Amino acid sequence: MSRNPDRPLSPHLTIWRWGPGMLVSIIHRVTGSGLAVVGLAVLTWWLWALAAGPDAYQSFATHASRWYGLVVLVGLTWAFWQHLLSGIRHLVMDIGAGFDLRVNKLFAVLTLAGALFLTALTWFIALGVSQ
Amino acid sequence: MTGEGSSTPLGRVRGLGSAHHGGGHWLRERLTSAALVLLGIWLVASLLMLPGLDHKTVAGWLRSASGAVPMALFVITAFVHAIDGLKVVVDDYVHEAGNNIFLNGLILFAGIGGMAVALFSLAKVAFGAAA
C-alpha cells in the first residue's frame, strides 16, 4: 500500500485529547512489544544458561542482580502485569462489553493501578523470600 | 459466501480474505492470550514459591513433569503470541510491502528460532542432561 503524499494523514497521536483508555491502549502495545522482544530474550537466556550449567547460570544471575539487571527485571514484571490486566480489559471489550465511557475509563485506570500494585507485591515477596 | 452461524462479526469473517484465514490470526491471538493469563501467573507464582533461584533448585524443579510441562506450554504459547502480536504492530505501521514482509519474516524467524533454543534448553534440563 503506497500513500499519496498530497493527501492528509488521518488524525494521529498528536491531535487526540489524552484519556485513560487511549493511554492504556498505547501502553498495551508498548508493554507487549517489550515483553515479546526483551522478555522472551531474557527467558531464553535464562533457560539456555540453566542448560549450559552452573557457571553459565552464575553469569546470568550476576547480571540479573546488578542494578541494570534489576531495572530490566522490575520493568519486565511491571510490563507483564500491565499487559496481562490491559489484555483482560481488551478481551472484555472484544465481547462487546465495557464501552460505556465511565466504565471504560474506570477499567483503564484500574489496570494501571493494579499493575503497579502487583509489581510491588511480586518484588516484596521475591525479596522477602530470598533474605 | 457467508455460512450458517454467521450472526457475530467474527462469524462473518472466519474463512474469508485472500488467504481464507479471515479472523484466524485475530482469534489465535486471543486464544493464546487467555492461555497466557493462566500460564503467566503459574510461572510468576512458581518462581516466587521456589525455595531459591540457584541452579540446583531451578534445575530440580524443571526435571519434574509438573515444572517442565507447563514451562514447555508457556514457552510455545508465549512465542506464538509474541509473533502474532508483533505482526499486528508491524502491519499497523509498516505499509510498504517489501519492508512489511522483511520485518514480519524477521519476527517469524527470530520467534521460531528463539522458541527452538528455549525448548532445547528446557528439554536438556528436564531430561537431566544439563551439566
HADDOCK unambig.tbl for C-alpha pairs under 7 A between the chains (distance, minus, plus):
assign (segid A and resid 1 and name CA) (segid B and resid 95 and name CA) 5.71 0.50 0.50
assign (segid A and resid 1 and name CA) (segid B and resid 96 and name CA) 5.93 0.50 0.50
assign (segid A and resid 1 and name CA) (segid B and resid 97 and name CA) 6.76 0.50 0.50
assign (segid A and resid 2 and name CA) (segid B and resid 96 and name CA) 6.43 0.50 0.50
assign (segid A and resid 33 and name CA) (segid B and resid 86 and name CA) 6.38 0.50 0.50
assign (segid A and resid 36 and name CA) (segid B and resid 82 and name CA) 4.94 0.50 0.50
assign (segid A and resid 44 and name CA) (segid B and resid 114 and name CA) 6.78 0.50 0.50
assign (segid A and resid 44 and name CA) (segid B and resid 117 and name CA) 6.96 0.50 0.50
assign (segid A and resid 44 and name CA) (segid B and resid 118 and name CA) 5.00 0.50 0.50
assign (segid A and resid 47 and name CA) (segid B and resid 118 and name CA) 6.05 0.50 0.50
assign (segid A and resid 47 and name CA) (segid B and resid 121 and name CA) 5.67 0.50 0.50
assign (segid A and resid 47 and name CA) (segid B and resid 122 and name CA) 6.19 0.50 0.50
assign (segid A and resid 48 and name CA) (segid B and resid 118 and name CA) 6.58 0.50 0.50
assign (segid A and resid 48 and name CA) (segid B and resid 121 and name CA) 5.17 0.50 0.50
assign (segid A and resid 50 and name CA) (segid B and resid 55 and name CA) 6.53 0.50 0.50
assign (segid A and resid 50 and name CA) (segid B and resid 59 and name CA) 6.88 0.50 0.50
assign (segid A and resid 51 and name CA) (segid B and resid 121 and name CA) 5.20 0.50 0.50
assign (segid A and resid 51 and name CA) (segid B and resid 122 and name CA) 6.99 0.50 0.50
assign (segid A and resid 51 and name CA) (segid B and resid 124 and name CA) 5.97 0.50 0.50
assign (segid A and resid 51 and name CA) (segid B and resid 125 and name CA) 5.36 0.50 0.50
assign (segid A and resid 51 and name CA) (segid B and resid 130 and name CA) 4.71 0.50 0.50
assign (segid A and resid 51 and name CA) (segid B and resid 131 and name CA) 6.92 0.50 0.50
assign (segid A and resid 52 and name CA) (segid B and resid 130 and name CA) 6.17 0.50 0.50
assign (segid A and resid 52 and name CA) (segid B and resid 131 and name CA) 6.26 0.50 0.50
assign (segid A and resid 53 and name CA) (segid B and resid 130 and name CA) 5.93 0.50 0.50
assign (segid A and resid 53 and name CA) (segid B and resid 131 and name CA) 4.55 0.50 0.50
assign (segid A and resid 54 and name CA) (segid B and resid 55 and name CA) 5.85 0.50 0.50
assign (segid A and resid 57 and name CA) (segid B and resid 55 and name CA) 6.44 0.50 0.50
assign (segid A and resid 84 and name CA) (segid B and resid 37 and name CA) 6.47 0.50 0.50
assign (segid A and resid 125 and name CA) (segid B and resid 48 and name CA) 6.94 0.50 0.50
assign (segid A and resid 126 and name CA) (segid B and resid 48 and name CA) 5.83 0.50 0.50
assign (segid A and resid 130 and name CA) (segid B and resid 52 and name CA) 6.68 0.50 0.50
